[in-house]
Amino acid sequence: MERRPGGDGIGVFERWLSLWVGLSIGAGLLLGALTPDLFQMLAGFEIAHVNLVVAALIWAMVYPMMVSVDFASLGQIAERPKGLVITLIVNWVVKPFTMAALAVLFFQWVFADLIPAEAALEYIAGLIILGAAPCTAMVFVWSQLTNGDANYTLVQVSVNDLIMVFAFAPIVALLLGVTDIVVPWETLVLSVVLYVVIPLVAGVLTRRALTRSAARSGEDAEGAVARFTGRVKPLSIIGLLATVVLLFGFQGQTILERPLVIVLIAVPLLIQTYGIFAVAYTAAWAWRVPFSIAAPCAMIATSNFFELAVAVAISLFGLNSGAALATVVGVLVEVPVMLSLVAFANRTKGAFRS
């Protein structure tokens, strides 16, 4: 991966990121088993199913990329619609239905002899809910790790959020056959504010201050922004690793007590995640989308909005339901899998236009 100006120290983290994440997963499981009361207390710091500790860490991850957003160039994105088109088609026309098909295939056929039929239906429901909720926050991290176009990523996430307000409930209702789905608006709005609006405002203010300072000293404004983001970028990686520790610590007991169920739920999720990425990434390559747009485009199409999915599963089926468990497994699977896709994208960068 390329090193950005001022980012000499972080190069080591990025080069061995998979190792650090693996160690963080192990640390989370160990700490979750040894200090369950601590993680139970941390899990209690939440509003509308949004954990405030995790939110703060995600904010730290997202902030450096938001500093790179240049509002003056956002209007040029309309001249490059391909990446946005691919993301929207995959997220709303393909992804929910392939997830539903895989869930039914595995839990009503392949794994039918391994789990009770009633539990299988709940796992299917959880996977359907997860597949219909495109990500809002972590995609900024994946985009940053692939040196993605910050402006384009922001627009893609914003458009997805807007569509989600209208399309999420009808799609889930259609696939579940449940008509009284209530979208947890508090979770949706709070997540967008915490993960997009606040870090974006902070990034804009920071960029403005850096630009003004550079103008007074006769420096290049973009160079000043790049040096600053290079210095704060370690926050993103530290925030990512701490988030992994927390997520696996929160679910450490469940993972250790029900390892077979976790593995069974993970199988269709893994196939879905790698398959959707392949569809979006290949489409971007075939349509000659530049890598700085193609990589985030595929990441956005692949990842999920786990807070929303967990909240909906709990409201429909209960806290201890199989549906809620399936959405939680989605959280656990996503981070290491998405990092493997980041690594793959960076290795195949040469196949795309610059």
C-alpha positions in Angstrom: 0.0 0.0 0.0 1.2 3.5 -0.7 2.3 5.7 2.1 0.8 9.1 2.3 2.7 12.1 3.3 3.4 12.2 7.0 2.2 8.6 7.4 5.6 6.9 7.9 4.7 5.3 11.2 1.3 3.9 10.0 2.9 2.0 7.2 3.9 -0.7 9.6 0.3 -1.0 10.9 -1.1 -1.2 7.4 1.4 -3.8 6.2 0.6 -6.1 9.1 -3.0 -5.1 9.6 -4.4 -8.6 9.2 -2.1 -9.8 12.0 -3.2 -7.0 14.3 -6.8 -7.7 13.6 -6.3 -11.4 14.4 -4.6 -10.5 17.7 -7.5 -8.1 18.4 -10.0 -10.8 17.8 -8.2 -13.2 20.2 -7.8 -10.4 22.8 -11.6 -9.6 22.5 -12.6 -13.2 23.0 -10.2 -13.7 25.9 -11.1 -10.4 27.7 -14.8 -11.1 27.0 -14.5 -14.5 28.8 -12.3 -13.2 31.6 -14.1 -9.9 32.3 -17.7 -10.3 31.2 -18.9 -7.7 33.7 -16.7 -5.0 32.1 -18.0 -5.7 28.6 -21.5 -5.9 29.9 -21.0 -2.4 31.4 -19.5 -1.1 28.2 -22.4 -2.6 26.2 -24.8 -0.7 28.4 -23.6 2.6 27.1 -26.0 2.8 24.2 -28.8 4.9 22.8 -31.3 3.4 20.3 -29.1 0.3 19.9 -26.1 2.4 19.0 -23.2 1.7 21.3 -21.6 5.1 22.2 -18.2 3.6 22.9 -18.1 1.9 19.5 -19.5 5.1 18.0 -16.6 7.1 19.4 -14.1 4.6 17.9 -15.8 4.7 14.5 -15.7 8.5 14.7 -11.9 8.3 15.2 -11.7 6.0 12.2 -13.9 8.2 9.9 -12.5 11.6 10.8 -9.2 11.5 8.9 -11.0 10.7 5.7 -13.6 13.4 6.2 -10.7 16.0 6.4 -9.9 14.9 2.8 -13.4 15.8 1.5 -13.3 18.8 -0.8 -16.8 20.3 -1.2 -15.6 22.4 -4.1 -15.2 19.3 -6.2 -18.4 17.4 -5.2 -20.2 18.8 -8.2 -17.8 17.0 -10.6 -19.1 13.6 -9.3 -22.2 13.9 -11.7 -19.7 13.6 -14.5 -18.6 10.2 -13.2 -21.8 8.3 -12.4 -20.6 4.8 -13.1 -19.4 3.9 -9.5 -22.6 5.3 -8.0 -24.8 3.3 -10.4 -23.0 0.0 -9.6 -23.2 0.6 -5.9 -27.0 1.3 -6.0 -27.9 -1.6 -8.3 -25.9 -4.1 -6.2 -27.1 -2.7 -2.9 -30.8 -2.5 -3.7 -31.5 -4.8 -6.7 -29.1 -7.7 -6.1 -27.8 -8.0 -2.5 -31.0 -8.4 -0.5 -32.3 -11.1 -2.8 -29.0 -13.1 -3.0 -28.7 -13.0 0.8 -32.3 -14.3 1.1 -31.6 -17.1 -1.4 -28.4 -18.2 0.3 -30.1 -18.1 3.7 -32.9 -20.3 2.6 -30.6 -22.7 0.7 -28.3 -23.3 3.7 -30.8 -23.3 6.6 -33.7 -25.1 4.9 -31.6 -27.5 2.9 -27.9 -27.8 3.5 -28.0 -27.4 7.3 -31.5 -28.8 7.8 -30.3 -31.8 9.8 -28.1 -29.7 12.1 -30.5 -27.2 13.6 -34.2 -27.1 14.6 -36.6 -25.9 11.9 -37.9 -23.0 14.1 -34.4 -21.8 14.8 -33.5 -22.0 11.1 -36.4 -19.7 10.2 -35.1 -17.1 12.7 -31.5 -17.3 11.3 -33.0 -16.8 7.8 -34.8 -13.7 9.0 -31.7 -12.3 10.6 -29.7 -12.8 7.5 -32.4 -11.2 5.3 -32.5 -8.1 7.6 -28.7 -7.8 7.5 -28.6 -8.2 3.7 -31.1 -5.3 3.2 -29.1 -2.8 5.3 -26.1 -1.2 3.5 -23.4 0.2 5.6 -23.1 3.8 6.7 -19.9 4.1 8.8 -17.2 1.5 8.2 -17.2 2.0 4.5 -15.3 5.2 5.1 -12.5 3.1 6.7 -12.4 0.6 3.9 -12.3 3.5 1.3 -9.5 5.1 3.2 -7.5 1.9 3.4 -7.7 1.6 -0.4 -6.8 5.3 -0.9 -10.3 5.8 -2.3 -11.8 9.1 -3.5 -13.1 10.7 -0.3 -15.6 13.0 -2.1 -17.1 10.1 -4.2 -17.3 7.9 -1.1 -19.2 10.5 0.8 -21.7 10.9 -2.0 -22.2 7.2 -2.4 -22.9 6.7 1.3 -25.2 9.7 1.4 -27.3 8.5 -1.5 -27.5 5.0 0.0 -28.7 6.5 3.3 -31.4 8.5 1.5 -32.6 5.4 -0.4 -32.5 3.3 2.8 -35.1 5.6 4.4 -37.6 4.6 1.8 -36.5 1.2 0.6 -35.3 -0.8 3.7 -38.7 -1.6 5.3 -40.5 -2.6 2.0 -37.7 -4.9 1.0 -37.5 -6.6 4.4 -41.3 -6.9 4.5 -41.3 -8.4 1.0 -38.6 -11.0 1.8 -39.9 -11.9 5.3 -43.5 -11.8 4.5 -44.1 -9.5 7.4 -46.0 -6.3 6.8 -45.8 -4.5 10.2 -42.1 -3.8 10.1 -41.3 -0.6 12.0 -38.0 1.0 11.0 -36.1 2.1 14.2 -35.8 5.7 13.1 -33.8 6.6 16.3 -31.2 4.1 15.3 -31.1 5.2 11.7 -31.0 8.9 12.4 -28.5 8.7 15.3 -26.2 6.5 13.3 -26.1 8.9 10.3 -25.5 11.8 12.7 -22.8 10.1 14.6 -21.0 8.4 11.7 -21.5 10.9 8.9 -22.7 14.3 10.0 -20.5 15.0 13.0 -17.2 13.7 11.6 -18.0 15.5 8.3 -18.5 18.8 10.0 -15.3 18.3 12.1 -13.5 17.4 8.9 -14.7 20.4 7.0 -13.8 22.8 9.8 -10.3 21.2 10.1 -9.7 21.4 6.4 -10.8 25.0 6.3 -8.4 25.8 9.2 -5.5 24.0 7.5 -6.2 25.7 4.2 -6.3 29.2 5.8 -3.1 28.4 7.7 -1.4 27.2 4.5 -2.5 30.4 2.6 -1.0 32.6 5.3 2.3 30.8 5.2 2.5 30.5 1.5 2.3 26.6 1.6 0.4 24.3 -0.7 -3.1 23.7 0.8 -3.5 20.1 -0.4 0.0 19.3 0.9 -1.0 20.7 4.3 -4.1 18.6 4.3 -2.2 15.5 3.3 0.4 16.0 6.0 -2.3 16.4 8.7 -4.2 13.3 7.6 -1.0 11.4 7.6 -0.4 12.4 11.2 -3.9 11.5 12.4 -4.3 8.4 10.3 -3.0 6.2 13.1 -6.2 7.1 14.9 -8.1 5.2 12.3 -6.2 2.0 12.7 -6.2 2.2 16.5 -9.9 2.8 16.4 -10.4 -0.1 14.1 -8.4 -2.5 16.3 -10.2 -1.3 19.5 -13.5 -1.7 17.8 -12.7 -5.3 16.9 -11.7 -6.0 20.5 -15.0 -4.6 21.8 -17.2 -6.3 19.2 -15.7 -9.8 19.9 -15.6 -9.0 23.7 -19.3 -8.2 23.7 -20.0 -11.6 22.1 -17.2 -13.6 23.6 -19.5 -15.8 25.8 -21.9 -16.5 22.9 -19.1 -17.5 20.5 -17.5 -19.8 23.1 -20.8 -21.4 24.1 -22.3 -21.8 20.6 -19.4 -22.2 18.2 -21.2 -24.5 15.8 -24.1 -22.1 15.3 -21.7 -19.2 14.8 -19.9 -21.2 12.1 -23.2 -22.3 10.4 -24.4 -18.7 10.2 -21.1 -17.5 9.0 -21.0 -19.8 5.9 -23.7 -18.1 3.8 -22.5 -14.7 5.1 -19.0 -15.4 3.8 -20.3 -16.6 0.4 -22.6 -13.5 0.2 -19.8 -11.1 1.1 -17.2 -12.4 -1.3 -19.7 -13.0 -4.0 -21.2 -9.5 -3.9 -17.7 -8.0 -3.8 -16.8 -10.0 -6.9 -19.9 -8.8 -8.7 -19.4 -5.1 -7.9 -15.6 -5.1 -8.4 -15.8 -7.0 -11.7 -18.5 -4.6 -12.9 -16.4 -1.6 -12.0 -13.4 -3.1 -13.8 -15.4 -4.0 -16.9 -17.0 -0.5 -17.0 -13.5 1.0 -16.7 -14.1 2.8 -13.5 -10.9 4.3 -11.9 -9.5 2.3 -9.0 -10.0 5.2 -6.5 -13.8 4.9 -7.2 -14.0 1.2 -8.0 -12.6 -0.1 -4.7 -14.8 2.0 -2.5 -17.7 1.2 -4.8 -17.3 -2.5 -4.3 -16.7 -2.1 -0.5 -19.9 0.0 -0.1 -21.9 -2.6 -2.1 -20.5 -5.4 0.2 -20.6 -4.2 3.8 -23.7 -3.9 6.1 -25.3 -1.5 8.5 -25.1 -3.8 11.5 -26.6 -1.4 14.1 -29.8 -1.0 12.1 -30.0 -4.8 11.4 -29.5 -5.7 15.0 -32.1 -3.2 16.2 -34.7 -4.4 13.7 -34.1 -8.1 14.5 -34.5 -7.4 18.2 -37.7 -5.4 17.7 -39.2 -8.1 15.5 -38.0 -11.3 17.1 -36.5 -10.5 20.6 -33.1 -10.0 22.1 -32.3 -13.7 22.5 -33.7 -14.7 19.1 -31.9 -16.5 16.4 -32.5 -13.5 14.1 -30.7 -11.2 16.5 -27.8 -13.7 16.8 -27.5 -13.9 13.0 -27.2 -10.1 12.7 -24.5 -10.2 15.4 -22.6 -12.9 13.6 -22.7 -10.5 10.6 -20.8 -8.0 12.7 -18.2 -10.5 13.7 -17.6 -11.8 10.2 -17.6 -8.4 8.5 -14.4 -6.8 9.8 -11.9 -9.5 9.1 -13.6 -10.4 5.7 -13.6 -6.7 4.6 -10.0 -6.3 5.5 -9.2 -9.3 3.3 -11.1 -7.6 0.5 -9.1 -4.4 1.1 -5.9 -6.3 0.8 -7.1 -8.0 -2.4 -8.2 -4.7 -3.9 -4.8 -3.1 -3.1 -3.0 -6.0 -4.7 -5.1 -5.8 -7.9 -4.9 -2.0 -8.2 -2.8 -2.2 -11.4 -5.7 -3.8 -13.3 -7.7 -0.5 -13.1 -7.4 2.9 -14.5 -5.6 5.3 -12.2 
